[in-house]
Amino acid sequence: MRKSTVRNGLRLVVISLLLIIGASFYHTPLASLLSLSVESELRWYKLGIFWGAAIGGYGVVLAVIGCVLQGRKQDLAIRIFPWFMMMVAMVSLFFYLLTASFDAPQIPGRERLRPGETITI
């Protein structure tokens, strides 16, 4: 196993996860921070998801190729575990944010109705 290639692949996967998390969960705060219009925000979202998927796909292919290639002497000092744990943390953060978004109200300040409450129109 060529650890340097696997490490580079894991780095790309972590970068792609950061792009996808930023584009899917934080596109509105980033757009307001950068004073983007609605069209620009939508473009940021689309490009973030696209480039996150493209970079992540390349990172996975690079990591698999690194697992198949023969190792070198220089690869003994290379550590893969920290990048692997960072990738696991990013995937965990993504799924935490995903499940938290199901329970969050659509409009901030409004709370969800408790069982037995009604809406008066």
C-alpha positions as CSV (number, residue, x, y, z in Angstrom):
1,M,0.0,0.0,0.0
2,R,1.4,3.4,-1.0
3,K,0.5,5.5,2.0
4,S,1.3,8.8,0.5
5,T,-1.3,8.2,-2.3
6,V,-3.9,7.0,0.2
7,R,-3.3,10.1,2.4
8,N,-3.7,12.4,-0.6
9,G,-6.9,10.7,-1.5
10,L,-8.2,11.0,2.1
11,R,-7.3,14.7,2.1
12,L,-9.3,15.3,-1.0
13,V,-12.3,13.4,0.5
14,V,-12.1,15.6,3.6
15,I,-12.0,18.7,1.5
16,S,-15.0,17.5,-0.5
17,L,-16.9,16.8,2.7
18,L,-16.2,20.4,3.9
19,L,-17.4,21.8,0.6
20,I,-20.6,19.7,0.7
21,I,-21.3,20.6,4.3
22,G,-20.7,24.3,3.6
23,A,-22.8,24.3,0.5
24,S,-25.7,22.3,1.8
25,F,-26.1,23.6,5.4
26,Y,-24.4,27.0,5.5
27,H,-25.2,28.5,2.1
28,T,-27.5,31.1,3.5
29,P,-25.1,32.5,6.2
30,L,-22.3,32.5,3.6
31,A,-24.4,34.3,1.1
32,S,-25.4,37.0,3.7
33,L,-21.7,37.3,4.8
34,L,-20.6,37.8,1.2
35,S,-23.7,39.9,0.3
36,L,-24.7,37.6,-2.5
37,S,-28.0,37.8,-4.4
38,V,-30.4,34.9,-4.4
39,E,-29.2,33.8,-7.8
40,S,-25.6,33.9,-6.7
41,E,-26.5,31.9,-3.6
42,L,-28.1,29.3,-5.7
43,R,-25.1,29.2,-8.0
44,W,-22.8,28.8,-4.9
45,Y,-25.0,25.9,-3.7
46,K,-24.9,24.1,-7.1
47,L,-21.1,24.7,-7.6
48,G,-20.4,23.6,-4.0
49,I,-22.2,20.3,-4.4
50,F,-20.8,19.7,-7.9
51,W,-17.1,20.4,-7.0
52,G,-17.6,18.5,-3.7
53,A,-18.8,15.5,-5.5
54,A,-16.1,15.7,-8.2
55,I,-13.2,16.2,-5.7
56,G,-14.6,13.5,-3.5
57,G,-14.9,11.0,-6.3
58,Y,-11.3,11.7,-7.4
59,G,-10.2,11.3,-3.8
60,V,-11.9,7.9,-3.4
61,V,-10.3,6.7,-6.7
62,L,-6.9,8.0,-5.6
63,A,-7.2,6.3,-2.2
64,V,-8.2,3.0,-3.8
65,I,-5.3,3.2,-6.3
66,G,-3.0,3.9,-3.3
67,C,-4.2,0.7,-1.6
68,V,-3.4,-1.3,-4.7
69,L,0.0,0.1,-5.5
70,Q,3.2,-1.4,-4.0
71,G,4.6,0.5,-1.0
72,R,7.9,2.4,-0.8
73,K,10.5,2.8,1.9
74,Q,9.5,6.5,2.4
75,D,5.9,5.4,3.2
76,L,6.9,4.0,6.6
77,A,6.9,7.4,8.2
78,I,3.5,8.5,6.7
79,R,0.5,8.4,9.0
80,I,-2.9,7.8,7.5
81,F,-5.0,7.4,10.7
82,P,-5.4,11.1,11.5
83,W,-6.8,11.8,8.1
84,F,-9.0,8.8,8.4
85,M,-10.4,10.0,11.7
86,M,-10.9,13.5,10.3
87,M,-12.9,11.9,7.4
88,V,-15.0,9.9,9.9
89,A,-15.6,13.1,11.9
90,M,-16.7,15.0,8.8
91,V,-19.1,12.2,7.8
92,S,-20.5,12.2,11.4
93,L,-20.9,16.0,11.4
94,F,-22.8,15.8,8.0
95,F,-25.2,13.1,9.3
96,Y,-25.7,15.1,12.6
97,L,-26.5,18.2,10.7
98,L,-28.8,16.3,8.4
99,T,-30.8,14.7,11.2
100,A,-30.9,18.1,13.1
101,S,-32.3,19.8,10.0
102,F,-35.3,17.4,10.0
103,D,-36.4,18.6,13.5
104,A,-35.6,22.4,13.0
105,P,-38.5,24.7,12.2
106,Q,-38.4,26.3,8.8
107,I,-38.7,29.9,10.1
108,P,-36.4,30.7,13.0
109,G,-38.4,31.9,16.1
110,R,-41.3,29.6,15.4
111,E,-41.4,26.5,17.5
112,R,-43.0,23.3,16.4
113,L,-46.5,22.4,17.7
114,R,-46.7,20.1,20.6
115,P,-49.1,17.2,20.5
116,G,-52.6,18.4,21.1
117,E,-52.0,22.1,20.1
118,T,-54.0,23.6,17.2
119,I,-53.4,26.4,14.7
120,T,-56.0,29.2,14.7
121,I,-56.3,30.8,11.3
